[in-house]
Amino acid sequence: MHLLFLTDNFPPEVNAPASRTFEHCKEWVKAGHNVTIITCAPNFPHGKLYKGYENKLYQKEEMEGIVVIRVWSYITANEGIVKRTLDYISYMVSSTIASVFVKKPDIVIGTSPQFFTACGAYLASRFKRCPFVFELRDLWPESIKAVGAVKDSLLIRVFKKLEYFLYRKADRIISVTHSFKEVLIANGVSSEKIDVITNGVDLSHFKPMEKDLKLIDRYQLHGKFVAGYVGTHGMAHALHTIVDCAEIIQQTDKEDKFRFLLLGAGAAKQSLIRIAKEKSLKNIIFIDPVPKAEVIRYWSILDVSIIHLKKTDLFKSVIPSKLFECMGMGVPVLHGVEGESADIVKKEKAGITFEPENAQELAAILKKFEEDTQLLALLKTNTSKAAFNYDRNKLARKMMSIFKRILGAQK
C-alpha cells in the first residue's frame, strides 16, 4: 500500500503532530508499506528554519524509509492569528501542487490541528482519484475561539462550513478522542465513518530511567522536589496558573524544597518569564526547547509532571499527548484538564486531577505529594503499567487496519 500523508509538522520538529505522524509512519514502513510525507521546512514553534534546511519550493529526503517532500510555505512564529493563517494557507497550496507529482497513492491522509492541511489532502485525493482520510486532532476553528485568539465572525463561520464540508467528504475520519467523535455526530456527521485512535507513546524511547545527574547539577536540584511542565507555552495552556502556584509555594516553603521547571516555547513564554521576574520567584526555571532525543533527560528529573489547559468546555474533549509520555517515563501526573483526559488519569490511577486555573489547589496537591512518598511511589508504578495500553506501535497497526478496510470496501 502507498500512503500519501500531508502534515505541516514533521521531525526534526518535536511537537505532538510531528511525533504522532512520524512514529505511525515508521511502523507502516516496517510492515512493508510505502509512505510519502508532504510537509514544509522545519520551523516550529519559533518561525525560524532549523539548521541545515532551506525554505525552497521543493526538496526531497528519506527518513527511516519514509519519503519526505518539503515544500515552500510562509514561515512565521507560532503566534498571531493572521500570520499563522497565511502560513497554513501557503502550505495548503504548496502541498496540493506537490501532490500532483507523487506516484499514485492508494490513500491520502491529512491531519489537523488546523484544517487547511486537510483541505490540501482532500484536493490531492481528488487529483489522484483515491480515498481521503481526515485525521482529526483538534476542533479548529473552535479551539482558537476558546482561547480568545479570535471572536465569532463571518470568517470564522465560513471556516466552520469548510470544516464540516471536509468531514462530509472524508471517506474516513480518525479522531484522537471520543469527545471529538461525539461533537461531530451531534453536528450531523455519520458515526459509521468515524474511528477513534488516541494519542500514545513510543515505548522504545519514553521509558523509566534514573535521574540525569548532569541536569540535576546544572539546575541545582539536589534534594529538591521537582514539578515540571514540558510542552508548548501557548494561550491555550494558561501557564500563569503554574507561575501563581510557584508564588504560593515560595511564600510558605521555608526549607526551599520545591522547584518548577517549564520546558518549551510558545506565544505566552516571554509573558510568563516577565511575570515570574516581577514576582521575584526563585523556585521557577524556564528552559528553551531541546531536541526530542534530549527531552527524556528532562522528564527523568521530574518528581511529578503538570499538565494544564485553560478552563473552557472545549478542552474537555482534548487529550494532551504529553499525558502518554508521562506514563511512558513513569512520572506521576498533576492533571489540570477536565473531561476525557481526566477520566483516563482516574481510570489508570496515574496521578491526581485538579481544577484548571486553580493555583491554590495545585499548590496543596504538590505539598501532599512531597510529604507522602508512598503515594508518589504507587502512582509511579501505576503510570508505568498504564503506558502499555497506549503503545504507539499498536495504535499504528490499528490505523493500518482501518486503511485496509477502506480499500477493501472499494473493491
For each residue, the residues with C-beta under 8 A, 3 or more apart:
1: 33 34 106 107 403 404 407
2: 33 34 35 36 103 104 105 106
3: 25 28 33 34 35 36 105 106 107 108 109 403
4: 36 38 99 102 105 107 108 109 121 124 128
5: 21 25 35 36 37 38 108 109 110 111
6: 37 38 39 95 99 108 109 110 111 117 118 120 121 124
7: 10 17 18 21 37 38 39 110 111 117
8: 17 39 40 73 87 88 91 95 117
9: 13 15 17 18 21 39 44
10: 7 13 18 21 22 37 39 42 68
11: 14 18 19 22 42 63 292
12: 42 50 291 292
13: 9 10 18 42 43 44 50
14: 11 18 19 289 291 292 295
15: 9 18 19 44 45 232
16: 19 20 137 199 320 321 322
17: 7 8 9 20 21 111 113 137
18: 7 9 10 11 13 14 15 21 22 44
19: 11 14 15 16 22 23 202 292 321
20: 16 17 23 24 137 199 200 321 392
21: 5 7 9 10 17 18 24 25 37 111
22: 10 11 18 19 25 26 63 66
23: 19 20 26 27 202 392 393 396
24: 20 21 27 28 392 395 396 399
25: 3 5 21 22 28 29 35 37 66
26: 22 23 29 30 64 65 66 396
27: 23 24 30 31 392 393 396 397 400
28: 3 24 25 31 33 35 396 400
29: 25 26 32 33 34 35 64 65 66
30: 26 27 65
31: 27 28 397 400
32: 29
33: 1 2 3 28 29 400
34: 1 2 3 29 67
35: 2 3 5 25 28 29 65 66 67
36: 2 3 4 5 66 67 68 69 102 105
37: 5 6 7 10 21 25 66 67 68 69
38: 4 5 6 7 69 71 95 98 99 102 120
39: 6 7 8 9 10 68 69 70 71 95
40: 8 43 55 70 71 72 73 75 91 94 95
41: 49 50 53 54 55 56 59 70 72 73 75
42: 10 11 12 13 49 50 53
43: 13 40 46 47 48 49 50 55 75
44: 9 13 15 18 47 78
45: 15 77 78 232 265 266 289
46: 43 77 78 265
47: 43 44 75 76 77 78
48: 43 75 77
49: 41 42 43 53 54 55 75
50: 12 13 41 42 43 53
51:
52:
53: 41 42 49 50 70
54: 41 49 59
55: 40 41 43 49 72 73 75
56: 41 59 70 72
57: 71 72 94
58: 69 70 71 72 98
59: 41 54 56 69 70
60: 67 68 69 70
61: 68 70
62: 65 66 67 68
63: 11 22 66 68
64: 26 29
65: 26 29 30 35 62
66: 22 25 26 29 35 36 37 62 63
67: 34 35 36 37 60 62
68: 10 36 37 39 60 61 62 63
69: 36 37 38 39 58 59 60 98 102
70: 39 40 41 53 56 58 59 60 61
71: 38 39 40 57 58 91 94 95 97 98
72: 40 41 55 56 57 58 90 94
73: 8 40 41 55 87 90 91 94
74: 83 86 87 89 90
75: 40 41 43 47 48 49 55 87
76: 47 80 83 84 86 87
77: 45 46 47 48 80 83 267
78: 44 45 46 47 84 232 234 265 266 267
79: 83 84 266 267
80: 76 77 83 84 267
81: 84 85 144 149 150
82: 85 86
83: 74 76 77 79 80 86 87
84: 76 78 79 80 81 87 88
85: 81 82 88 89 116
86: 74 76 82 83 89 90
87: 8 73 74 75 76 83 84 90 91
88: 8 84 85 91 92 114 116 117
89: 74 85 86 92 93 116
90: 72 73 74 86 87 93 94
91: 8 40 71 73 87 88 94 95 116 117 120
92: 88 89 95 96 116 117 119 120
93: 89 90 96 97 120
94: 40 57 71 72 73 90 91 97 98
95: 6 8 38 39 40 71 91 92 98 99 117 120 124
96: 92 93 99 100 119 120 123 124 127
97: 71 93 94 100
98: 38 58 69 71 94 95 101 102
99: 4 6 38 95 96 102 108 120 123 124 127 128
100: 96 97 124 127
101: 98
102: 4 36 38 69 98 99 105 124 128
103: 2
104: 2 128 130
105: 2 3 4 36 102 108 128 130
106: 1 2 3 130 131 403 407
107: 1 3 4 130 131 132 133 403 406 407
108: 3 4 5 6 99 105 121 122 124 125 128 130 131 132 133
109: 3 4 5 6 121 132 133 134 135
110: 5 6 7 117 118 119 120 121 122 124 132 133 134 135
111: 5 6 7 17 21 117 118 135 137
112: 115 117 118 134 135 136 137 138 140
113: 17 137 138 140 143
114: 88 117 138 140 141
115: 112 118 119 140 159 162 163 166
116: 85 88 89 91 92 119 120
117: 6 7 8 88 91 92 95 110 111 112 114 120 121
118: 6 110 111 112 115 121 122 134 135 166 170
119: 92 96 110 115 116 122 123 162 166
120: 6 38 91 92 93 95 96 99 110 116 117 123 124
121: 4 6 108 109 110 117 118 124 125 132 133 134
122: 108 110 118 119 125 126 132 134 166 169 170
123: 96 99 119 120 126 127
124: 4 6 95 96 99 100 102 108 110 120 121 127 128
125: 108 121 122 128 129 130 131 132
126: 122 123 129 132
127: 96 99 100 123 124
128: 4 99 102 104 105 108 124 125
129: 125 126
130: 104 105 106 107 108 125
131: 106 107 108 125 171 172 406 407 410
132: 107 108 109 110 121 122 125 126 169 170 171
133: 107 108 109 110 121 170 171 172 173 174 402 403 406
134: 109 110 112 118 121 122 166 167 170 172 173 174
135: 109 110 111 112 118 173 174 176
136: 112 139 173 174 175 176 180 184
137: 16 17 20 111 112 113 176
138: 112 113 114 143 318
139: 136 142 143 180 183 314 317
140: 112 113 114 115 143 144 159 163
141: 114 144 145 150 156 159 160 163
142: 139 145 146 160 314
143: 113 138 139 140 146 147 236 314
144: 81 140 141 147 149 150
145: 141 142 148 149 150 151 152 156 314
146: 142 143 236 310 312 313 314 315
147: 143 144 234 235 236 310 312
148: 145 235
149: 81 144 145 235
150: 81 141 144 145 153 156
151: 145 156
152: 145 156 157
153: 150 156 157
154: 157 158
155: 158 159
156: 141 145 150 151 152 153 159 160
157: 152 153 154 160 161
158: 154 155 161 162
159: 115 140 141 155 156 162 163
160: 141 142 156 157 163 164
161: 157 158 164 165
162: 115 119 158 159 165 166
163: 115 140 141 159 160 166 167
164: 160 161 167 168 187 188 189
165: 161 162 168 169
166: 115 118 119 122 134 162 163 169 170
167: 134 163 164 170 173 184 189
168: 164 165 189
169: 122 132 165 166
170: 118 122 132 133 134 166 167 173 193
171: 131 132 133 193 406
172: 131 133 134 193 194 195 402 406
173: 133 134 135 136 167 170 184 189 193 194 195
174: 133 134 135 136 194 195 196 197 399 402
175: 136 178 180 181 184 194 195 196 197
176: 135 136 137 180 196 197 198 199 319
177: 180 181 196 198 317 318 319 340
178: 175 181 182 196 340
179: 182 183 316 317 318 339 340
180: 136 139 175 176 177 183 184 317
181: 175 177 178 184 185 191 194 196
182: 178 179 185 186 317
183: 139 179 180 186 187 317
184: 136 167 173 175 180 181 187 189 194
185: 181 182 188 189 190 191 194
186: 182 183
187: 164 183 184
188: 164 185
189: 164 167 168 173 184 185 193 194
190: 185 193 194
191: 181 185 194
192:
193: 170 171 172 173 189 190
194: 172 173 174 175 181 184 185 189 190 191
195: 172 173 174 175 402
196: 174 175 176 177 178 181
197: 174 175 176 395 398 399 402
198: 176 177 319 324 390 395
199: 16 20 176 319 321 323 324 390
200: 20 324 390 391 392 394 395
201: 206 324 325 327 328 387 390 391 392
202: 19 23 205 206 328 392 393
203: 206 207 328 387 388 391 392 393
204: 207
205: 202 292 296 328
206: 201 202 203 296 299 325 328 329 387
207: 203 204 328 329 330
208: 329 330 380 384
209: 212 296 300 329
210: 300
211: 215 216 300 301
212: 209 215 216 297 298 300 301
213: 216 217
214: 217 218 297
215: 211 212 218 219 221 297 298 300 301
216: 211 212 213 219 221 222 301
217: 213 214 220 222
218: 214 215
219: 215 216 259 261 285 301
220: 217 224
221: 215 216 224 226 259 301
222: 216 217
223: 257
224: 220 221 257 258 259
225: 257 258 259 303 366 369 370
226: 221 258 259 260 261 301 302 303 304
227: 258 259 260 261 302 303 304 305 306 334 366
228: 260 261 262 263 298 299 301 302 304 305 306
229: 239 242 260 261 262 263 264 305 306 307 308
230: 263 264 295 298 299 305 322 325
231: 237 263 264 320 322
232: 15 45 78 237 264 265 266
233: 237 239 262 264 265 266 267 268 269 272
234: 78 147 237 266 267 268
235: 147 148 149 238 267 268 310
236: 143 146 147 309 310 315
237: 231 232 233 234 266 268 308 309 310
238: 235 241 308 309 310 311 356 357
239: 229 233 242 243 262 268 272 308
240: 243 244 268 272 275
241: 238 244 245 308 336 356 357 358 359 362
242: 229 239 245 246 260 262 284 306 308 359 362
243: 239 240 246 247 272 275 276 279 281 284
244: 240 241 247 248 359
245: 241 242 248 249 260 359 362 363 366
246: 242 243 249 250 258 260 276 281 283 284
247: 243 244 250 251 279 281 359
248: 244 245 251 252 359 360 363
249: 245 246 252 253 258 260 283 363 366 367
250: 246 247 253 258 281 282 283
251: 247 248
252: 248 249
253: 249 250 256 257 258 283
254:
255:
256: 253 282 283
257: 223 224 225 253 370
258: 224 225 226 227 246 249 250 253 283 366 370
259: 219 221 224 225 226 227 283 284 285
260: 226 227 228 229 242 245 246 249 283 284 285
261: 219 226 227 228 229 284 285 287 298 301 302
262: 228 229 233 239 242 272 284 285 286 287
263: 228 229 230 231 287 288 289 290 295 298
264: 229 230 231 232 233 269 287 289
265: 45 46 78 232 233 269 288 289
266: 45 78 79 232 233 234 237 269
267: 77 78 79 80 233 234 235
268: 233 234 235 237 239 240 271 272
269: 233 264 265 266 272 273 286
270: 273 274
271: 268 274 275
272: 233 239 240 243 262 268 269 275 276 286
273: 269 270 276 277 286
274: 270 271 277 278
275: 240 243 271 272 278 279
276: 243 246 272 273 279 281 284 286
277: 273 274 280 281
278: 274 275
279: 243 247 275 276
280: 277
281: 243 246 247 250 276 277 284
282: 250 256
283: 246 249 250 253 256 258 259 260
284: 242 243 246 259 260 261 262 276 281
285: 219 259 260 261 262
286: 262 269 272 273 276
287: 261 262 263 264 290 298
288: 263 265
289: 14 45 263 264 265
290: 263 287 294 295 297 298
291: 12 14 294 295
292: 11 12 14 19 205 295
293: 296
294: 290 291 297 298
295: 14 230 263 290 291 292 298 299
296: 205 206 209 293 299 300 329
297: 212 214 215 290 294 300 301
298: 212 215 228 230 261 263 287 290 294 295 301 302
299: 206 228 230 295 296 302 305 325 326 329 331
300: 209 210 211 212 215 296 297 329
301: 211 212 215 216 219 221 226 228 261 297 298
302: 226 227 228 261 298 299 305 329 331
303: 225 226 227 331 332 369 370 376
304: 226 227 228 331 332 333 334 351 366 369 376
305: 227 228 229 230 299 302 322 326 331 332 333 334 351
306: 227 228 229 242 333 334 336 362
307: 229 320 322 323 326 333 334 335 336 337 341
308: 229 237 238 239 241 242 336 337 356
309: 236 237 238 312 315 318 320 336 337 356
310: 146 147 235 236 237 238 315 356 357
311: 238 315 338 355 356 357
312: 146 147 309 315
313: 146 316
314: 139 142 143 145 146 317 318
315: 146 236 309 310 311 312 318 337 338 339 356
316: 179 313 338 339 340
317: 139 177 179 180 182 183 314 339 340
318: 138 177 179 309 314 315 337 339 340 341
319: 176 177 198 199 323 340 341 344
320: 16 231 307 309 323 337 341
321: 16 19 20 199 324 325
322: 16 230 231 305 307 325 326
323: 199 307 319 320 326 327 333 335 341 344 345 350
324: 198 199 200 201 321 327 328 387 390
325: 201 206 230 299 321 322 328 329
326: 299 305 307 322 323 329 331 332 333 350 351 383
327: 201 323 324 330 348 350 383 384 386 387 390
328: 201 202 203 205 206 207 324 325 387
329: 206 207 208 209 296 299 300 302 325 326 383
330: 207 208 327 380 381 383 384 387
331: 299 302 303 304 305 326 380 383
332: 303 304 305 326 350 351 352 369 376 379 380 382 383
333: 304 305 306 307 323 326 345 350 351 352 379 383
334: 227 304 305 306 307 351 352 354 362 365 366 369
335: 307 323 341 342 345 351 352 353 354
336: 241 306 307 308 309 353 354 355 356 357 358 362
337: 307 308 309 315 318 320 341 342 353 356
338: 311 315 316 342 355 356
339: 179 315 316 317 318 342 343
340: 177 178 179 316 317 318 319 343 344
341: 307 318 319 320 323 335 337 344 345
342: 335 337 338 339 345 346 353
343: 339 340 346 347
344: 319 323 340 341 347 348 350
345: 323 333 335 341 342 348 350 351 352 353
346: 342 343 349 353
347: 343 344
348: 327 344 345 382 383 385 386 389
349: 346 378 379 382 386
350: 323 326 327 332 333 344 345 379 382 383 386
351: 304 305 326 332 333 334 335 345 379 383
352: 332 333 334 335 345 365 369 379
353: 335 336 337 342 345 346
354: 334 335 336 358 361 362 365
355: 311 336 338 358 361
356: 238 241 308 309 310 311 315 336 337 338
357: 238 241 310 311 336
358: 241 336 354 355 361 362
359: 241 242 244 245 247 248 362 363
360: 248 363 364
361: 354 355 358 364 365
362: 241 242 245 306 334 336 354 358 359 365 366
363: 245 248 249 359 360 366 367
364: 360 361 367 368
365: 334 352 354 361 362 368 369
366: 225 227 245 249 258 304 334 362 363 369 370
367: 249 363 364 370 371
368: 364 365 371 372 375
369: 225 303 304 332 334 352 365 366 372 375 376
370: 225 257 258 303 366 367
371: 367 368
372: 368 369 375 376
373: 376 377
374: 377 378
375: 368 369 372 378 379
376: 303 304 332 369 372 373 379 380
377: 373 374 380 381
378: 349 374 375 381 382
379: 332 333 349 350 351 352 375 376 382 383
380: 208 330 331 332 376 377 383 384
381: 330 377 378 384 385
382: 332 348 349 350 378 379 385 386
383: 326 327 329 330 331 332 333 348 350 351 379 380 386 387
384: 208 327 330 380 381 387
385: 348 381 382 388
386: 327 348 349 350 382 383 389 390
387: 201 203 206 324 327 328 330 383 384 390 391
388: 203 385 391
389: 348 386
390: 198 199 200 201 324 327 386 387 395
391: 200 201 203 387 388 394 395
392: 20 23 24 27 200 201 202 203 395 396
393: 23 27 202 203 396 397
394: 200 391 397 398
395: 24 197 198 200 390 391 392 398 399
396: 23 24 26 27 28 392 393 399 400
397: 27 31 393 394 400 401
398: 197 394 395 401 402
399: 24 174 197 395 396 402 403
400: 27 28 31 33 396 397 403 404
401: 397 398 404 405
402: 133 172 174 195 197 398 399 405 406
403: 1 3 106 107 133 399 400 406 407
404: 1 400 401 407 408
405: 401 402 408 409
406: 107 131 133 171 172 402 403 409 410
407: 1 106 107 131 403 404 410 411
408: 404 405 411
409: 405 406
410: 131 406 407
411: 407 408
